Amino acid sequence: MGMKDQMQQKAHQAKEKAQQAGRQGQQAGRQGQQAGRQGQQAQPGRKQRDEQAERMHRDEQDRFNQDYDA
C-alpha cells in the first residue's frame, strides 16, 4: 500500500468518525429536549407555587417593615 493510499484511508476514517460523533451529538440533544419537556409536564403548578411563595414572602417582609417603622 502506498503513502497516498494510506493518507486517503486515514482521511476517510477521520471523516467517518466525525460523522458518527455528529450523529451521537444530535441524538443526545434530542434526548435532552425530551427530558426537558417531560420535566415541564411533570410540574404544571410549579409557577403558581413559586408566585404564591414569593407573594407570602413579600407580605411577611411588609409586616416586618410596618412593625419596625412605627
NORWOQUI-V861470 format. One record per residue. N is the residue number from 1. OMEGA is omega in degrees with one decimal (999 if undefined). BURIAL is I if it has 24 or more other C-alpha atoms within 12 Angstrom, else O. Layout:
N/OMEGA/BURIAL
N/OMEGA/BURIAL
This chain:
1/-177.2/O
2/-179.9/O
3/-178.9/O
4/179.1/O
5/179.2/O
6/-179.9/O
7/178.7/O
8/179.8/O
9/178.5/O
10/179.0/O
11/179.1/O
12/178.8/O
13/179.2/O
14/178.6/O
15/179.1/O
16/179.9/O
17/178.7/O
18/178.4/O
19/179.5/O
20/178.9/O
21/177.9/O
22/178.2/O
23/179.6/O
24/178.1/O
25/178.0/O
26/-179.7/O
27/178.3/O
28/177.9/O
29/178.2/O
30/179.4/O
31/178.0/O
32/178.5/O
33/179.7/O
34/179.0/O
35/177.9/O
36/178.4/O
37/179.5/O
38/178.2/O
39/178.6/O
40/-179.4/O
41/-177.1/O
42/-176.2/O
43/-176.8/O
44/-177.2/O
45/-175.8/O
46/-178.8/O
47/179.5/O
48/178.8/O
49/178.6/O
50/179.1/O
51/179.9/O
52/178.9/O
53/179.2/O
54/178.7/O
55/179.0/O
56/179.2/O
57/178.0/O
58/179.0/O
59/178.7/O
60/179.0/O
61/177.6/O
62/178.4/O
63/178.4/O
64/-179.7/O
65/178.2/O
66/-180.0/O
67/-174.8/O
68/176.6/O
69/-175.2/O
70/999/O
